Amino acid sequence: MMKNYKKLLKEFATIKKLSILTRLYDSLPDPDKILAENNYDYEILRDLMSDPHLIATVQQRKMQVAQMGWEVTNIEDEELKLEIINIIKELDLQKIISDVLDAILYGFSILEIRWELKENKKIVPVDLIAKPQEWFIFNKEQELKLRKNVNGTYIFEEGNTLPDYKFILVQNHPTYTNPYGEKILSRCYWPITLKRATIENWQLIMERFGIPYLVGRYPVGATETDKQDLLDQVENMSEDLITILEEGQTVEIIENPKYEIGQLYEKLAEYHNKAISKAVLTVTLTTEVQRIGSYKAAEIHKEMLGYLGITDKKLVEKALNTMIEYYGIINHGNNKMPTIKLTKKEAVIEESAQRDKILKGMGVEFKKEYYMKRYNLNEGDFELKEK
């Protein structure tokens, strides 16, 4: 064995040694440029969610996971399995899934577990509450801390240590130098900002040139008073849509020609929407339609959404299984607990129904509790017929 083998067992190139920032601060600042330029104010990113196209694409991505069913696996203890099933059933999974997947938008999400002491003397999780990202910071060891606030300003100092078994951290593609994760909203910042400016200018152009205007004609020899009276009549006509004129006076309705500049604004807004779609969904149906046709594009779009659903559901499974692990440690003294798995509802129902039909034909009799667990049914939803 080599003499200095102990050096092999230690990390050598570390942030603590090489980063100038860690010499100034005890914590790691978020390297995201959009946040850094805006004093790390997450409201800059949250404001982007008012964009209709962005919210539609985000909901489309989240729905790939939200529509999934779930099952508890990896355990032989049926009593413990039923215990976990009952806990999961009482949670607002749709809200929790959405909050967990916010990590994709903001780089990371933090959920605090709300525990309750039940009559059976067990401490049970009854809710997972999402907390603002700006409340937290990572130290040099990439440990999550509660950020310090001094006179309304969050500072880059060593934060407060979080209590055990209370918080769940979800990160979207964190790296060694960036535990804050990748933020899709940062990629959408400029497309949305530029699109807003485009639409604002487009609206001004429409108000200025898109509405027909009136032209009054007065006879030769009309006095200044006659001209002013005609102008007043035309102005009133634009509001009341009716007027009377003296002989020799006329009013014409002039339609504006179709300006190509309006189409330019429309194309520019569409361009930014495509950029947003690519950032959130990694592909745009519109782009693919232009390239390969509508049917094939729809298939590619569906396939990509399915792939995103598979990767995104792992974030939700990890968060829920962390909660289950905490529950096991608190109530059972160990973390050897069952795990929750998200699956497509159709696949679960079809595969289970086919298998159960075969087993029933072989003489297997299932109890009511089995159907409740396997098909996520309530006891009052069905009855078993006696032979």
Secondary structure, 3 states (H helix, E strand, C coil): CCCCHHHHHCCCCCHHHHCCHHHHCCEECCCCHHHHHCCCCCHHHHHHHHCHHHHHHHHHHHHHHHCCEEEEECCCCHHHHHHHHHHHHHCCHHHHHHHHHHHHHHCEEEEEEEEEECCCCCEEEEEEEEECHHHEEEECCCCEEECCEECCEECCCCCEECCCCCEEEEECCCCCCCCCCCCHHHHHHHHHHHHHHHHHHHHHHHHHHCCCEEEEECCCCCCHHHHHHHHHHHHHHHHHCCCCCCCCCEEEEECCCCCHHHHHHHHHHHHHHHHHHHHHHCCCHHHHHHHHCHHHHHHHHHHHHHHHHHHHHHHHHHHHHHHHHHHHHHHHCCCCCCEEEEECHHHHHHHHHHHHHHHHHCCCCCCHHHHHHHHCCCHHHCCCCCC
